């Protein structure tokens, strides 16, 4: 085993026979991504792309709590409070470039989304060629809960989910287990956590069969029934409505307890983030191209970071003061400006994502 590149201690980079192996190593933060980690992951992929000694890549994380809890949201808070939007743009440009690179990488990328995999973790795992979850996996795009919107290509993954499951997951920020993740299209295979070491060894030794997908299939177990599939009747009925207000009204009209609970939840979430997120998922469904969707998300992310107090307030309430009592502005959807979504989508970020 040899070092493949100079590496931040938070990312282990090595090559074992023909397998390039990247491990997120920030377990106390559930491997949340900072800019140094993004750069190291990108540098390793650059080094291995044309290396004949590497024919597949494995990406996993240290610790049993999770693969990756997302981006460094507390760092984002500090940047916005300090008025350093340029540094915020720098991080998202680097992260989104990595997401796009994983999606288009010429060698198979296998990701073990074991445990918590949320936000930026979905950006790493969701676009890989082979996406493995375990019985411990909990996947989510919970950005709306902090006054933000799904990004890292997450709006496109959600747009591709069956029926209106994508709108449901985006607007509620709900986390899902392995069965639901596979059903929603966020993952491909369920492998028991106790078999991950065996799968790693198989990827290294390349016992017959040869391809990464075929090897993973040797360890794949059938996931149980997907709760999302069973809930499709009320999810599709409610979340096909044109506006958040109409979604809420339809949820209130349903008899299912989960629909009522979802209506209650929406009442606690920021109206601005809900309106923009609903539009973002539906716009992503129309684009169906990752780079185009990432550009759309980047526009929205910098709009939130530059103009919207809800993002700072949401992070404050959840991660800084931890009082769980955010004061959204506005607090009611009735007080939203009629053109709020148009404003978000017309924002011109500087610098441009792909410029």
N, C-alpha and C positions, 0 to 999 in steps of 0.2 A: 504494500500500500504506500502511495507516494502523495505528497502535497501537490496539488494542481495549480495553486495560485496563492499569493500572499492573502491571508484571510483575517478578518476581524474575529476576535474570539467568540463573537455571537453567531458566527456561521462557520461550521466545520466543512472544509472543502478537501476532498481526497478522491483518488481513483483506486478502485480495487478491481484488478484485472481489466475488463472492458466496461466496467460500470462506473460512471461518474456519480459520486455520492455527495449530496448537499444536505446538511443537517442544521436546522435552526436551533441555536443553543442559548436561549434566554428564558429558561423555564420559570423563573420567578414572575415574569410578565406574560406567561403563557406564550412565549416566543413572539411577542408583538414586534412588528417591523419598525426599525428606524432607518434613516437614510444610509448609514454604513452597511447595514444588512442588505438593503436593496442593491447597492453598488457591488457588494461581494458576490451576490447571486448572479448579477448580470455579467460580471467579469468572468466568472467560472463558465457560464454558458458561452461567452465569447471564445474562451480558450479551448473549449471542447468541440465547438461546432465543426471545425475542420481537422480535428485530431483523430487520426485513424485508429488510435488506441482506445477510443471511447465510442461505444455504439449505442449506449442508452444512459439515461440519467434518472437517479432516484432522489426525491426530495421528501424529507421527513423532519420531525422535530423531537427535541429532547423533552422527557418528562411524560407522565401519564395524564396530566391535566388537559393537554391539547396540542394540536399541531401548530396553530397560530390564531391568536385572539384578534388579530387585525393590525391596523397601523397604530403608531404611537399617538393616541388621541390626546394624551396629556401634553405631549410636545406640540401638537397642533394648537391646543388651547393657549399655550405660552406664546407661540408665534403670533396668533391673532391679537391677543391682548397687547403684545408689544408693537403691533402694527407692522409686523414683518411679513406681509403677504408675499413678497418675492421669495422668501424661504419656503413658504407654503407651496407656491407654484413649483419651486425646484423639486420638492419631495414628490409631488403628484406626477410631475412629468417623468421623473425617474421610475416611479412605481408603475405607471401605466405603460411605459416602454417595456418594462419587465413582463407585465401581464401579456402584452401583445407578442413578445418574444417567445414566451412559453407556448402560446397558442400556435405559433407558426414554426416552432423549432423543428429542424429536419431530422432529429433523432428522437425516439420516443421518450417522453418524460412521464415517469410514474410518480404519483404523489400518494403518501399515506396520510389521509385526513383523519387521523386518530384523535378522538377527544374533541375539544372545542376548536372549531374552525369557523371563524366569523370575519366579516368585512374583508380586510386585506388578505386574510387567510383564504377566503374564497377566490380572491384574485390570483393567488398562486395555484390553488388546487383545481378550481373550476374550469380552467382553460387547458389543463394538461391532457395528454393523450390517453392516459390510464389513471383513473381516479378511484382510489380505494378508501372505503370507510370501514369502521368497526362497530361493534356493539356499544362502544363508548362515545361514538361520534355525536356531536351536536353542531349542526350547521345553521348559520343564519346570516342575513344581511340586516342588522338591527339599527342602521344609521338614522332612520326616522325618529327613533326614540331619543336622540340627542339633538334634534332639530336640523338634521342633515338629510342626505339622500343616498341611496345605494350607488356605489361607484365600482372601480376596478373591473369594469365589464359585467358587474353583477346585474345591472338592469337588463342586459341582453340575455343572460342566463335565465333570469326570472321571466322575461318575455317569452322564452321558448318553452316554459313549463306548460303542462296540460291545462286546457280550459283557462280559468281565471285564477289558478293557483299562484301565478306570479304576482298578480296584483295583491292577493291576500298576504303573501309572505313579505312583499315590499312595504305595504302600508301598516302591517302589524309588527314587523321585525321579529316574528315568531321564529323560534329555533325548531329544527326538525331532527329526527333520529335517522339511522341508516336507511331504513325502509322508505321513509318519506323523501330522503335526499335522492335516492335512486329513482323513485317515482317522479320527482320534480325535475330530474335531469341535472342535478348538481353533482352526482357521483355515478360510478359505473358498477362497482363490485363491492360486496361485503366479505371481508376476511376477518375472522376472529382475531382479537388483539394478541392472543397467545400464539398465533401462527405467523405474526409479522416477522419475527426473527428468521423463521424458516423460509418465508418468502424472500427476505433480503438475501439469504444465502443462495437461494435458487436463482435470483437475478444475477448474482455474482458468478456462480458456477455454470450457469446456462446449460443445465441438464436439458435434454430433449423434452419437450419442444423448445424452439429457439426464441421465438418472439416474446416480448414483454407481456403482451396481452394473453398469449397462450399460457405463459407461466402463471400469471395471476389467476387464470381460470382454474388451474389445478387446486387453488386454495379457496376459490369462491364458494360461498354458501348462500343458499336462497334466503333472501330477506323475508321477514314476516309481512303480514298485510300492512299496506300503507294507510295510515289514518287519513291522510289527505285525500286519497282516492274515495274513501268512504264518505268524506264530507263534501264531495264535489257538488252535490245538489244545492246546498245552501251557499257554498262559496261561489259557484258559477252564477247563481241567480243574483246574489248581492253585488259581487265585484265586477259584473258586466255593466253596471250602471255608469252613466256618463260622468258623474261628479262624485266627490267624496260625500257630500251631503245626501245624495241619492243612495249611495252605498249604505250609509248609516241608516237611512230610513228603511231600506229593504231588510237590513239585518234586524231592525226592531220589529218588522212585520213577520219574521220567521219564528217558528215554535221551538227550534233546536236550542238547547242551553248554550252550546258553543257559539252559536250566532249571537245570542244575547250578550255573552261574555265579550265577544269581539266588538260589538257596538259599544259596550262600556269602555273597553280599552281605547277605541278610537277617540272617545271624548276626552281622554287624558293626554293625547298626543298633539304636537304642534300643527296648527292648521296650515301654515305655510309649507312645511316639509311634506305634509300629506298631499296637498294639491300639486306641488311640483313633482313629487315622486310618482303619483298616478300618471301624470303626463309623460314622465321620463320612461316608464316601463312601456307605455303604449307607443311612444316614438321609437324606442328601441325595437319593438316588434316590426315596425315599418322599415327600419334600416337593415337589420339582420346582417350587419358587418361589424366585426369587433372594433376595428380602428375608427370607424365612423361613430360608433357608440361611445368609445372612450373619449373621443373629442367632444361629444355632447356632454358626457359626464364631467369632463374637465371644466367646461363652460359653467355648468351648474355648481360644481364644487367651489370654484373661485367666486361665483356670485354669492353663495352662502358665506364664504369666508370674508369677503370684502364688504358685504352690505347687510347681512342678517344677524341681529343680536341673538336669535334663538340658538345658534350653534354654540356660542360661548356659554350661554345660559344652560343649555342642555348638558354640556361637558361639566360645567360647574356643579350642577345638581347631582350628577351621577358619579363623578370621579374626583372632584376637588373638595367641595364642602360635604358632598355625599349626604345631603339632606333629603334627596328624593322629591324635592318640591320645586320644580322649575316653573318660572313665571313666563309663559310664552307670550310673544308679541307679534300679532294679536293673539288673544286667548281664545277667540271664537271665530269659526269659519265665516260667520255672518259679517265680521269686520274685515275680512280679507279684501284687498283692492281687486277690482274686477280684472285688472290686467297683470296680476302678480305672476302668473305662469308665463305670459308673453315677455315680461321683464326678465325673468330668469333665463329664458331660452334665447333672448336677444343680447345678453351680456357678452362683451368682447374681452376675453381673457388676454392678459399680456404677461409673459410671451405666449404665443399660440402653442398648443400641445405638440404638433408635428412640424412646427416651423424650424 
